[in-house]
Structure formats: structure tokens, C-alpha cells
Amino acid sequence: MLPFAFSKGEIATARMISDHGGLSIRDLSTLLGKSESSISQRVKSLEEKGIVKTKRQGMKKFVDISDRNYALSLKEMFRVEPYVPWEKMISNSNITVLFRNITGEESFERGTSSISSWRAIRNLSMHGMYISSPEKQSARNSNLSHFITEYSDYVSRKYLAEKLPRDAIILWRSGYRCLFKMNGHSKKEVERLPIETSPTALTVMPAYGIQFLTSDFYYYHEPNMNKLSLEDIILHTLSIDPESQTYSTYALLLAFKNKKEIDMDRLVDKSRKYNLVERTRNFINYIKSTGKAREWPLPEPGELQEQADLYGIVLG
């Protein structure tokens, strides 16, 4: 099972702690009808996930819900909807389906088989909780949505913290996907980058005919990633800082240099994964009009022309 997923027993334990608070392991054992060793294992797992916190007083260990935002959201969810069978709803692979459908991030289902996903959807649908998109979310599930959004963000950050080198600087992330940079590093340091990671943005522009001088190296990580396309590299350049005219200029130079190889429809389609649809449409309009249709932070045509001349790029 995925390390962030809950067992039914863990959800039952968390619910009991939410209802009462400040319970000892012995109290939980009595209330749930399970052995103290079993309860201790559940509490340890919940503590590792940041759901509960423990405090020892003498020979006893007391447990309460932690102060993390997602743990408090889970507590509120239990309080507001006490009759929902949460032990079935958010345990095991169900939570990965909720991660995907509430956040829209497909990479969260990594490690979940298609059969497990189908079963999770069926179970959630039976209780009226299968959500196909945030826009179709029902008011009844607002508390669930709040918890899943906050908990999935924690899972994303924890996954990437464990996956990436310590000196990696994350520029953009969503689920298990991220764009990050590293300052000048050696071949040995490159070898310790996680698998499913590829150089991108300014780092690969020399391969497309544009030589930038920079001490930063840019990389993109995504589970089950295929080879990056030119469209991906443009979007990664824009994602470094979507409000930066500098990176917009770099992306435009790459686009004009390789204009015949770019599929504009695919560029827009891929931009949805980065929440850059409007920026990308403006980017395309700028290219088609050679700067006449300009929205911030795209550069003035004259400024782009100066940069294009430096790199021998013909606009238009």
C-alpha cells in the first residue's frame, strides 16, 4: 500500500481520537476493542503521516489530533458528517482516486492498479462521493474536498523532498511532477538525480540552436515520463516564472527559432497540465502576429528583436 494511504483501522482510530481527544493507548484499546499493540501500531502510522501527535505522561502515552492543517480538516470532516462511513471512503486506494479527482492531478494515481482504481471509484460512487472534477463537486463534500486538497499538498511536498537532491530548488510542482533547478554541479551530482528526470528549459536550448550562458541547470521530474517535446520545453521555460518578461522572451526565442516544429494545438493542450492555458494562448497570438497582439509579460516587439539579433534568430 502507498505510504500515505490509510487503513480502515487507522481511520477508525483517528475518528475516535477526534471525537474524544487526549486518549491513552489503553483508552483507545478499550473503546475500539483491539489489543494495545495493534492500537500502538496504528497510532505510530498516523503519527508518521502527521495526523496525530503523542505525549508521554509517566508510563502512559496520550494521543491527540495534530496541529497540521490537514489533520484539523480531517477532524472537522468527522465532526460535521459523523454518519458517513469514512473508514470505507478514504482508506486504501480510495484516497488516490480522491487525490486525482479533487486536485485534477493524474500523477497521484502512480502505484495504484487499474483494478484498485476501478474498485475505489465504484465504492465512492455507491455513497455519492465520486467526484469527476472540482467544478462538479457537491456542497455535501466540501469538507472532504478541503481535507484532500490539504493532505495531497503535504504528500506532494513530502514525496519531492525525499526524491530530489537536497540542493534542488523547486520552481513549480503539482502532485508528483515538478520543475526544479540546481546551481552549477558536477557529473557525479547529475548521476544522483532521480530516474524519470530530464534536463529542460534553458539547459536544453543549445540543442535547439540557442546558446545561453547560465550557472543554473533546469530539470523536470514526472513519474512514467516520456521524452520531452519542444512544446514541453517551452512550457517549462514559462513555468520558471509565469510573470517574468525575461523567461517569456527566452521561450519566444526558442519558439521563433523552431517555429516549423511546434504544434500550436498540442502546446495549448499540454498547457492545461501547468495551468498556463491563457498565458499560452497569448503566447501563440504573439507569435502569429509577430508581436502586434501583446499581453503582459510578453516583451515589446522591439525588445524581442534586439534579443533575436544577438542569437541570429529571424522573427516572422
C-alpha positions in Angstrom: 0.0 0.0 0.0 1.1 3.5 -0.7 2.9 5.1 2.3 0.4 7.9 2.7 -2.8 5.8 2.4 -4.8 4.9 5.5 -6.1 1.5 6.5 -9.7 1.2 7.7 -8.3 0.7 11.3 -6.3 3.9 11.1 -9.4 5.9 10.1 -11.4 4.3 12.9 -8.6 5.2 15.3 -8.3 8.8 14.0 -12.1 9.2 14.3 -12.1 8.0 17.9 -9.3 10.4 18.8 -11.1 13.3 17.0 -14.3 12.5 19.0 -12.6 12.4 22.4 -9.1 13.7 22.3 -6.3 13.2 24.8 -6.9 9.4 24.9 -4.3 6.9 26.1 -3.3 3.8 24.2 -5.2 1.8 26.8 -8.3 4.0 26.4 -8.3 3.5 22.6 -7.8 -0.2 23.0 -10.9 -0.4 25.2 -13.1 1.8 23.1 -12.1 0.1 19.8 -11.9 -3.4 21.1 -8.4 -4.0 19.8 -5.2 -5.0 21.5 -2.9 -2.3 22.8 -0.1 -3.5 20.5 -2.5 -3.1 17.5 -3.5 0.3 18.6 0.1 1.3 19.1 0.9 0.3 15.6 -2.0 2.4 14.2 -1.0 5.4 16.3 2.6 5.1 15.1 1.5 5.1 11.5 -0.9 8.0 12.0 1.9 10.0 13.7 4.2 9.3 10.8 1.5 10.7 8.4 1.2 13.8 10.6 -2.4 13.1 11.6 -1.9 12.6 15.4 0.6 13.7 18.0 1.6 11.8 21.1 2.7 12.9 24.6 4.0 10.6 27.3 3.0 11.2 30.9 4.6 8.8 33.3 4.0 5.3 32.0 1.2 6.3 29.7 1.2 7.7 26.2 -1.6 10.0 25.3 -2.8 10.7 21.7 -4.5 13.7 20.1 -5.1 15.1 16.7 -2.0 17.1 15.5 -2.0 20.8 14.7 -1.3 20.3 11.0 -3.9 21.9 8.7 -4.9 18.7 7.0 -5.3 16.8 10.4 -7.6 19.6 11.7 -9.5 19.4 8.4 -9.9 15.7 8.9 -11.2 16.3 12.5 -13.7 18.8 11.2 -14.9 16.4 8.5 -15.6 13.7 11.1 -17.4 16.3 13.3 -19.6 17.7 10.5 -20.5 14.4 8.9 -20.4 11.8 11.6 -22.7 9.3 9.9 -20.6 8.9 6.7 -18.6 5.6 6.7 -15.3 7.3 6.4 -13.4 4.1 7.1 -14.6 2.9 3.7 -14.5 6.2 1.9 -10.9 7.4 2.4 -9.0 4.2 3.1 -6.6 2.2 0.9 -6.6 3.1 -2.8 -9.8 5.3 -2.5 -7.7 8.2 -1.4 -5.6 8.2 -4.6 -8.7 8.4 -6.6 -9.9 11.3 -4.5 -6.5 13.0 -4.8 -6.7 12.8 -8.6 -10.4 13.9 -9.0 -10.3 16.7 -6.4 -6.9 18.2 -7.4 -7.1 17.2 -11.1 -3.5 15.8 -10.8 -3.2 12.5 -12.6 0.3 11.6 -11.2 -1.3 10.9 -7.8 -2.5 7.6 -9.1 1.0 6.3 -9.6 1.3 2.9 -7.9 -2.4 2.2 -8.0 -3.5 -0.6 -10.3 -6.4 -0.1 -12.7 -8.4 -2.7 -10.8 -7.9 -0.9 -7.5 -8.8 2.4 -9.1 -12.0 0.9 -10.5 -13.0 -0.6 -7.2 -12.3 2.7 -5.4 -14.5 4.6 -8.0 -17.3 2.1 -7.5 -17.2 2.3 -3.7 -17.1 6.1 -3.8 -20.0 6.2 -6.3 -22.1 4.0 -4.2 -22.0 6.6 -1.4 -22.5 9.6 -3.8 -18.9 10.8 -3.3 -17.2 10.1 -6.7 -16.1 13.5 -8.0 -15.2 13.8 -11.7 -13.9 17.3 -11.4 -13.7 20.2 -8.8 -16.4 22.0 -10.8 -18.9 19.1 -10.3 -18.2 18.8 -6.6 -21.3 18.8 -4.5 -21.7 21.0 -1.4 -22.1 17.9 0.7 -18.4 17.0 0.0 -16.9 20.4 0.7 -15.2 19.2 3.9 -13.9 16.1 2.2 -12.5 18.4 -0.6 -10.8 20.6 1.9 -9.1 17.7 3.6 -8.0 16.0 0.4 -6.6 19.3 -1.1 -4.5 20.0 2.0 -3.4 16.4 2.6 -2.5 15.9 -1.1 -0.3 19.0 -0.9 1.5 17.6 2.1 2.0 14.3 0.2 3.4 16.1 -2.8 5.9 18.1 -0.8 7.0 15.0 1.2 7.4 12.9 -2.0 9.6 15.5 -3.7 11.6 16.2 -0.6 12.6 12.6 -0.4 13.0 12.2 -4.2 15.1 15.3 -5.1 18.7 16.2 -4.1 18.8 18.5 -1.0 20.1 21.4 -3.0 17.3 21.2 -5.6 15.2 24.4 -5.8 11.6 23.6 -6.8 10.2 26.2 -9.1 6.8 24.6 -9.9 5.1 21.4 -8.6 1.9 19.6 -8.9 1.4 16.1 -7.4 4.5 14.1 -8.1 5.5 16.4 -11.0 7.9 19.2 -10.6 10.2 21.7 -12.3 13.4 22.4 -10.4 16.8 23.9 -10.8 20.3 23.3 -9.4 23.2 25.6 -9.3 26.4 24.6 -11.1 27.0 20.9 -10.3 29.3 18.1 -11.3 28.8 15.0 -13.4 28.6 13.0 -10.1 25.8 15.2 -8.8 23.9 14.7 -12.1 24.1 10.9 -11.7 22.3 11.1 -8.4 19.2 12.8 -9.9 16.1 10.6 -9.6 15.1 8.5 -12.5 12.2 9.9 -14.7 14.1 13.3 -14.6 15.2 15.1 -17.7 17.0 18.4 -18.4 14.7 21.1 -19.8 14.2 24.8 -20.3 17.4 26.8 -20.7 19.5 23.8 -20.1 18.5 22.1 -23.3 18.1 25.2 -25.5 21.6 24.7 -27.0 20.3 21.5 -28.6 17.7 23.7 -30.4 20.2 26.3 -31.6 20.2 28.8 -28.8 23.2 29.0 -26.5 22.6 30.7 -23.2 25.3 31.3 -20.5 23.9 30.4 -17.1 25.1 28.7 -14.0 21.7 27.2 -13.3 20.6 23.8 -14.6 16.9 23.1 -15.1 15.2 19.7 -14.7 11.7 18.3 -14.9 10.6 15.2 -13.0 7.4 13.2 -13.7 6.6 9.5 -13.0 6.3 7.4 -16.1 7.6 10.3 -18.2 8.1 10.1 -21.9 10.7 12.0 -23.8 10.2 15.8 -23.5 8.9 17.5 -26.6 9.6 21.1 -27.8 6.2 22.1 -26.5 7.1 20.8 -23.0 10.4 22.7 -23.0 8.6 26.0 -23.9 6.0 25.5 -21.2 8.8 24.6 -18.6 10.5 27.9 -19.6 7.4 29.8 -19.0 6.7 27.9 -15.7 10.0 29.1 -14.2 8.3 32.4 -13.5 5.0 33.0 -15.4 5.1 36.7 -14.6 8.7 37.2 -15.8 9.3 39.1 -19.1 12.8 37.5 -19.2 11.6 33.9 -19.3 8.8 34.9 -21.7 11.5 36.3 -24.0 13.6 33.1 -23.7 10.5 31.0 -24.6 9.7 33.2 -27.6 13.2 33.0 -28.9 13.0 29.2 -28.8 9.6 29.2 -30.5 10.7 31.6 -33.3 13.9 29.6 -33.8 11.9 26.4 -34.2 8.6 27.7 -35.4 8.0 25.0 -38.0 8.5 22.2 -35.5 5.9 23.5 -33.0 2.4 22.1 -32.9 0.3 25.0 -31.6 -2.7 22.9 -30.7 -0.5 20.4 -28.8 1.1 23.4 -27.0 -2.3 24.6 -25.8 -3.4 21.0 -24.8 -0.2 20.5 -22.8 -0.5 23.9 -21.1 -3.5 22.6 -19.2 -1.2 20.4 -17.1 0.6 23.6 -15.9 -2.4 25.9 -15.5 -1.0 28.1 -18.3 -3.8 28.0 -20.9 -4.5 31.7 -21.0 -0.7 32.5 -21.0 -0.1 30.0 -23.8 -2.9 31.4 -26.0 -1.4 34.9 -25.6 2.0 33.4 -26.4 0.7 31.9 -29.6 -1.2 35.1 -30.6 2.0 37.0 -30.1 3.9 34.6 -32.4 1.3 34.6 -35.1 1.1 38.4 -35.1 4.9 38.9 -34.6 4.3 40.9 -31.5 1.3 43.0 -32.6 -1.0 41.1 -30.3 0.8 41.6 -27.0 -0.2 40.9 -23.4 2.0 41.2 -20.3 4.5 39.8 -19.6 5.4 39.3 -23.2 8.1 41.7 -24.4 7.7 44.7 -26.7 8.5 43.7 -30.3 11.5 45.9 -30.5 13.0 44.4 -27.3 12.4 40.9 -28.7 14.1 41.9 -32.0 17.2 43.1 -30.1 17.5 39.7 -28.4 16.8 37.8 -31.6 19.6 39.7 -33.4 22.0 38.6 -30.7 21.2 34.9 -31.4 20.8 35.2 -35.1 17.1 34.4 -35.0 14.7 35.6 -37.7 11.3 36.8 -36.4 8.2 36.4 -38.5 
